[in-house]
Amino acid sequence: MLSLTQTQRMLRHNRAAAIGLVILILFVLVAIFADLIAPYPPSAANSIDRLQGPSTAHWFGTDQHGRDVLSRVVVGTRSSIIVGFGATVATLLLGTVIGLLSGYFRVLDWVLMRIIDGLMAIPAILLAIALMAISRPSLFNVIVAIAIADSPRTARLVRSIVMSTRGALHVDAARLAGIGHVKIMLKHLLPGTFGALAVKGTYVFASAIIVEAVLSFLGLGLPPTVPSWGNIIAEGRLYFQIYPHMVLFPAVILSVLVLSINMVGDALRDLLDPRMKWE
């Protein structure tokens, strides 16, 4: 791992990483203080102000119910951040457990990997749609569906790292010393996966936000009463040709957030790559 000083030097050299990190922090702050930042209640309807374009009173315009689009986008940031963070944590935990067990215990490897192969045969987005189709729309179910769809790739990653290190001298020494399997996995094998998991987590975060928006757009994600970018875009698609602001603004905000996360992920990958020298 690099020191804090080297990390700061890397951020100075990599302007894209610094910009992405600043944007990501701003989105997190918006999600935390969304209720204070939103100029209007996100669900407050006003038939008089319906379908208005951007103005000084409504910067992002209003929707078909007269609700302020900016307020709904701001509050929707919280939903996206919660889904992205929750799905990332769940995906990494589930994938790491499966990968550790599969990579360490040869007897479990064949069984677990055949299950993983079956899940990976289905595109992640289609698997998430199928899982949400048999459950009710809710924040928790969206996180679970995304985690199940993304965890096979994380499990494969962890498994490959564990299989390449389980024959190392320090692991053999721990085994000969009578240390239990669980302690060997947690103390001697798991730390070797942290770097790869940190990078993987950023891409899972970005992917989860996109998948949530797709699910909500299809009516399978968050309930329609919950402001989310996918719901806002879905409601605005019927009026897109005449009132494009209903789709344009949440779509641009979604793209900016995903781009910032990917920029941070690329920088983190370079930071943890021993071949990269940030002097």
C-alpha positions as CSV (number, residue, x, y, z in Angstrom):
1,M,0.0,0.0,0.0
2,L,1.2,3.5,-0.7
3,S,1.5,6.2,1.9
4,L,-0.7,9.2,2.3
5,T,1.9,11.4,0.8
6,Q,2.2,9.2,-2.3
7,T,-1.6,9.2,-2.6
8,Q,-1.7,13.0,-2.4
9,R,1.0,13.2,-5.1
10,M,-1.0,10.8,-7.3
11,L,-4.1,13.0,-7.0
12,R,-2.0,16.0,-7.9
13,H,-0.7,14.2,-11.0
14,N,-4.0,12.7,-11.9
15,R,-6.4,15.6,-12.3
16,A,-9.2,13.4,-13.4
17,A,-9.0,11.4,-10.2
18,A,-9.1,14.6,-8.1
19,I,-12.1,16.0,-10.0
20,G,-13.9,12.6,-9.8
21,L,-13.4,12.5,-6.0
22,V,-14.6,16.0,-5.5
23,I,-17.7,15.4,-7.6
24,L,-18.4,12.1,-5.7
25,I,-18.1,13.8,-2.4
26,L,-20.5,16.5,-3.5
27,F,-23.0,13.9,-4.5
28,V,-22.7,12.2,-1.1
29,L,-23.2,15.6,0.7
30,V,-26.3,16.2,-1.5
31,A,-27.6,12.8,-0.5
32,I,-27.1,13.5,3.2
33,F,-28.6,17.0,3.2
34,A,-31.2,16.4,0.4
35,D,-34.1,17.6,2.5
36,L,-32.4,20.8,3.2
37,I,-31.1,21.4,-0.3
38,A,-34.4,20.6,-2.2
39,P,-36.2,23.9,-2.8
40,Y,-39.6,22.3,-2.7
41,P,-41.1,19.1,-1.2
42,P,-40.4,16.4,-3.9
43,S,-44.0,15.1,-3.8
44,A,-45.8,18.5,-3.7
45,A,-48.1,18.7,-6.7
46,N,-49.3,21.9,-8.2
47,S,-51.7,21.6,-11.2
48,I,-51.1,25.3,-12.1
49,D,-47.4,24.9,-12.6
50,R,-47.5,21.5,-14.4
51,L,-45.2,20.9,-17.4
52,Q,-43.2,24.1,-17.1
53,G,-39.7,24.5,-18.6
54,P,-36.7,25.6,-16.6
55,S,-37.1,29.0,-15.0
56,T,-35.9,31.0,-12.0
57,A,-38.6,29.5,-9.9
58,H,-38.0,25.9,-11.1
59,W,-34.5,25.5,-12.4
60,F,-35.1,22.0,-13.8
61,G,-38.8,22.8,-14.7
62,T,-41.8,20.8,-13.5
63,D,-43.4,17.5,-14.3
64,Q,-46.9,16.5,-15.4
65,H,-48.1,16.9,-11.8
66,G,-46.5,20.3,-11.2
67,R,-43.7,18.8,-9.0
68,D,-40.3,20.5,-9.0
69,V,-37.9,18.3,-11.0
70,L,-34.9,19.7,-9.3
71,S,-36.2,18.8,-5.9
72,R,-37.0,15.3,-7.1
73,V,-33.6,14.9,-8.6
74,V,-31.9,16.1,-5.4
75,V,-33.9,13.7,-3.2
76,G,-33.4,10.9,-5.8
77,T,-29.7,11.3,-5.2
78,R,-30.1,9.7,-1.8
79,S,-31.9,6.7,-3.2
80,S,-29.1,6.1,-5.8
81,I,-26.3,6.5,-3.2
82,I,-28.0,4.2,-0.7
83,V,-28.6,1.5,-3.4
84,G,-25.1,1.9,-4.8
85,F,-23.5,1.6,-1.3
86,G,-25.7,-1.1,-0.1
87,A,-25.4,-3.2,-3.2
88,T,-21.6,-2.8,-3.2
89,V,-21.3,-3.9,0.4
90,A,-23.6,-6.9,-0.1
91,T,-21.9,-7.9,-3.4
92,L,-18.4,-7.7,-1.9
93,L,-19.4,-9.7,1.2
94,L,-21.3,-12.4,-0.7
95,G,-18.7,-12.7,-3.4
96,T,-15.8,-12.7,-1.0
97,V,-17.3,-15.5,1.1
98,I,-18.0,-17.7,-1.9
99,G,-14.6,-16.9,-3.4
100,L,-12.7,-17.7,-0.2
101,L,-14.5,-21.0,0.3
102,S,-14.2,-22.0,-3.3
103,G,-10.5,-21.1,-3.6
104,Y,-9.5,-22.7,-0.3
105,F,-11.5,-25.9,-0.2
106,R,-11.0,-27.9,-3.3
107,V,-14.0,-30.1,-2.4
108,L,-16.3,-27.1,-2.5
109,D,-14.8,-25.5,-5.6
110,W,-16.5,-27.6,-8.2
111,V,-20.0,-27.3,-6.7
112,L,-19.7,-23.5,-6.0
113,M,-18.2,-22.7,-9.4
114,R,-20.9,-24.6,-11.3
115,I,-23.5,-22.5,-9.5
116,I,-21.5,-19.4,-10.3
117,D,-21.1,-20.4,-13.9
118,G,-24.9,-20.8,-14.1
119,L,-25.5,-17.3,-12.7
120,M,-22.8,-15.8,-15.0
121,A,-24.5,-17.3,-18.0
122,I,-27.3,-14.8,-17.5
123,P,-26.4,-11.1,-18.0
124,A,-26.4,-9.3,-14.7
125,I,-29.1,-6.8,-15.7
126,L,-31.4,-9.6,-16.9
127,L,-30.9,-11.6,-13.7
128,A,-31.7,-8.5,-11.6
129,I,-34.9,-7.9,-13.7
130,A,-35.9,-11.5,-13.2
131,L,-35.3,-11.4,-9.5
132,M,-37.3,-8.1,-9.1
133,A,-40.1,-9.5,-11.3
134,I,-40.8,-12.2,-8.6
135,S,-40.6,-9.8,-5.7
136,R,-42.2,-6.5,-4.8
137,P,-40.5,-3.2,-5.5
138,S,-38.6,-1.9,-2.5
139,L,-35.2,-0.5,-1.6
140,F,-34.1,-3.7,0.1
141,N,-35.2,-6.0,-2.7
142,V,-33.3,-3.9,-5.3
143,I,-30.1,-4.1,-3.2
144,V,-30.5,-7.9,-2.9
145,A,-31.2,-8.4,-6.6
146,I,-28.2,-6.4,-7.6
147,A,-26.0,-8.2,-5.1
148,I,-27.0,-11.6,-6.4
149,A,-26.5,-10.5,-10.0
150,D,-23.1,-9.0,-9.4
151,S,-21.6,-11.3,-6.8
152,P,-20.6,-14.1,-9.2
153,R,-17.9,-12.0,-10.8
154,T,-16.6,-10.9,-7.4
155,A,-16.5,-14.5,-6.3
156,R,-14.5,-15.4,-9.4
157,L,-12.0,-12.6,-8.7
158,V,-11.5,-13.6,-5.1
159,R,-11.2,-17.3,-6.0
160,S,-8.4,-16.6,-8.5
161,I,-6.5,-14.6,-5.9
162,V,-6.9,-17.2,-3.2
163,M,-5.9,-20.1,-5.5
164,S,-2.7,-18.2,-6.4
165,T,-1.7,-17.6,-2.8
166,R,-3.0,-20.7,-0.9
167,G,0.3,-22.5,-1.8
168,A,2.5,-19.7,-0.5
169,L,5.1,-20.5,2.2
170,H,3.4,-18.5,4.9
171,V,0.1,-20.2,4.3
172,D,1.8,-23.7,4.4
173,A,3.6,-22.7,7.6
174,A,0.4,-21.6,9.2
175,R,-1.2,-24.9,8.2
176,L,1.7,-26.9,9.6
177,A,1.5,-24.9,12.8
178,G,-2.0,-26.2,13.3
179,I,-3.8,-23.0,12.7
180,G,-7.5,-23.5,11.8
181,H,-8.9,-23.1,8.3
182,V,-11.0,-20.1,9.2
183,K,-8.1,-18.2,10.7
184,I,-5.9,-19.0,7.7
185,M,-8.5,-17.7,5.3
186,L,-9.1,-14.5,7.4
187,K,-5.6,-13.7,8.4
188,H,-3.4,-15.0,5.5
189,L,-5.6,-15.1,2.4
190,L,-8.3,-12.4,2.8
191,P,-5.9,-9.5,3.1
192,G,-4.4,-10.3,-0.3
193,T,-7.8,-9.6,-1.9
194,F,-8.3,-6.1,-0.4
195,G,-6.7,-4.2,-3.2
196,A,-8.6,-5.9,-6.0
197,L,-11.8,-5.7,-4.0
198,A,-11.4,-2.0,-3.5
199,V,-11.1,-1.4,-7.2
200,K,-13.9,-3.8,-7.9
201,G,-16.1,-2.1,-5.4
202,T,-16.0,1.2,-7.3
203,Y,-17.2,-0.4,-10.5
204,V,-19.9,-2.3,-8.6
205,F,-21.0,1.0,-7.1
206,A,-21.4,2.6,-10.5
207,S,-23.1,-0.5,-12.0
208,A,-25.5,-0.7,-9.1
209,I,-26.6,2.9,-9.7
210,I,-27.3,2.3,-13.3
211,V,-29.1,-1.0,-12.7
212,E,-31.3,0.6,-10.1
213,A,-32.2,3.4,-12.6
214,V,-33.0,0.7,-15.2
215,L,-35.2,-1.3,-12.8
216,S,-37.0,1.8,-11.7
217,F,-37.5,2.9,-15.3
218,L,-39.1,-0.5,-16.0
219,G,-41.3,-0.3,-12.9
220,L,-39.4,-3.0,-11.1
221,G,-37.2,-1.0,-8.9
222,L,-38.1,1.5,-6.2
223,P,-41.9,2.2,-5.7
224,P,-43.2,5.0,-7.9
225,T,-43.9,7.1,-4.7
226,V,-40.1,7.1,-4.0
227,P,-38.2,9.8,-5.9
228,S,-35.5,8.1,-7.9
229,W,-33.7,9.0,-11.1
230,G,-35.2,6.0,-12.9
231,N,-38.7,6.8,-11.8
232,I,-38.3,10.5,-12.9
233,I,-37.0,9.4,-16.3
234,A,-39.8,6.8,-16.7
235,E,-42.4,9.4,-16.0
236,G,-40.9,12.0,-18.3
237,R,-40.4,9.7,-21.3
238,L,-44.0,10.2,-22.4
239,Y,-43.4,13.9,-22.7
240,F,-39.9,13.8,-23.9
241,Q,-40.5,15.3,-27.4
242,I,-42.3,18.3,-26.1
243,Y,-40.8,18.6,-22.6
244,P,-37.3,17.1,-22.8
245,H,-36.2,18.7,-19.5
246,M,-38.0,15.9,-17.5
247,V,-35.6,13.3,-18.9
248,L,-32.6,15.3,-19.8
249,F,-31.7,16.7,-16.3
250,P,-31.9,13.4,-14.3
251,A,-30.1,11.6,-17.1
252,V,-27.2,14.0,-17.1
253,I,-26.9,13.9,-13.3
254,L,-26.9,10.1,-13.4
255,S,-24.2,10.2,-16.1
256,V,-22.0,12.6,-14.1
257,L,-22.2,10.5,-10.9
258,V,-21.3,7.3,-12.7
259,L,-18.5,9.0,-14.5
260,S,-17.1,10.4,-11.3
261,I,-17.1,7.0,-9.7
262,N,-15.4,5.4,-12.7
263,M,-12.7,8.2,-12.5
264,V,-12.1,7.4,-8.9
265,G,-12.0,3.7,-9.7
266,D,-9.4,4.2,-12.4
267,A,-7.2,6.2,-10.1
268,L,-7.6,3.6,-7.3
269,R,-6.5,0.9,-9.7
270,D,-3.4,2.9,-10.6
271,L,-2.8,3.6,-7.0
272,L,-2.7,0.0,-6.0
273,D,-0.8,-1.1,-9.1
274,P,2.8,-1.8,-7.9
275,R,4.1,-0.9,-11.4
276,M,2.8,2.6,-11.1
277,K,5.3,5.0,-9.5
278,W,3.9,8.3,-8.1
279,E,7.0,10.1,-7.1
